[in-house]
């Protein structure tokens, strides 16, 4: 299994996501979102191929104005 390294900027982003969600939808939903992020990161350490789907490339190819 790969080691998880969450850099300070990413940690700050996650805190900001939690805070924004808390302010708009409450603590329970903020916890749901950040827990889901944590689970997604865990899944990527167990299945690294999930992080290499070229998803962004598929989206930008559909946009003729890019």
C-alpha positions as CSV (number, residue, x, y, z in Angstrom):
1,X,0.0,0.0,0.0
2,X,1.2,3.5,-0.8
3,X,1.9,6.0,2.0
4,X,-0.5,8.9,2.3
5,X,1.2,12.3,2.5
6,X,-1.2,15.3,2.9
7,X,0.8,18.4,2.3
8,X,0.1,21.6,4.3
9,X,-1.7,23.3,1.4
10,X,-4.0,20.3,0.9
11,X,-4.7,20.1,4.6
12,X,-5.6,23.8,4.5
13,X,-7.9,23.2,1.5
14,X,-9.7,20.4,3.4
15,X,-10.2,22.6,6.4
16,X,-11.6,25.4,4.2
17,X,-14.0,22.9,2.5
18,X,-15.1,21.7,6.0
19,X,-15.6,25.3,7.2
20,X,-17.5,26.4,4.1
21,X,-19.8,23.3,4.3
22,X,-20.3,23.9,8.0
23,X,-21.3,27.5,7.5
24,X,-23.8,26.6,4.7
25,X,-25.1,23.2,5.6
26,X,-24.0,22.3,9.1
27,X,-21.6,20.1,11.0
28,X,-23.0,16.8,10.0
29,X,-22.7,17.6,6.2
30,X,-19.2,19.0,6.7
31,X,-18.1,15.8,8.4
32,X,-19.7,13.7,5.6
33,X,-17.8,15.6,2.9
34,X,-14.4,15.5,4.6
35,X,-14.9,11.8,5.6
36,X,-15.7,11.1,1.9
37,X,-12.5,12.9,0.9
38,X,-10.5,10.8,3.4
39,X,-12.1,7.6,2.1
40,X,-11.3,8.5,-1.5
41,X,-7.7,9.1,-0.6
42,X,-7.5,5.8,1.2
43,X,-9.0,4.0,-1.9
44,X,-6.4,5.6,-4.1
45,X,-3.6,4.3,-1.9
46,X,-5.1,0.8,-2.3
47,X,-5.8,1.2,-6.0
48,X,-3.4,3.7,-7.5
49,X,-4.8,3.2,-11.0
50,X,-7.9,5.2,-9.8
51,X,-5.8,8.4,-9.8
52,X,-4.8,8.0,-13.5
53,X,-8.1,8.0,-15.4
54,X,-7.4,11.0,-17.7
55,X,-10.7,12.3,-16.5
56,X,-9.6,15.9,-16.9
57,X,-8.4,15.2,-20.5
58,X,-11.8,13.7,-21.4
59,X,-13.6,16.8,-20.1
60,X,-11.3,19.4,-21.9
61,X,-11.6,17.5,-25.2
62,X,-15.3,18.1,-25.1
63,X,-15.0,21.8,-24.8
64,X,-14.4,23.3,-28.2
65,X,-13.6,26.8,-26.7
66,X,-10.6,25.7,-24.7
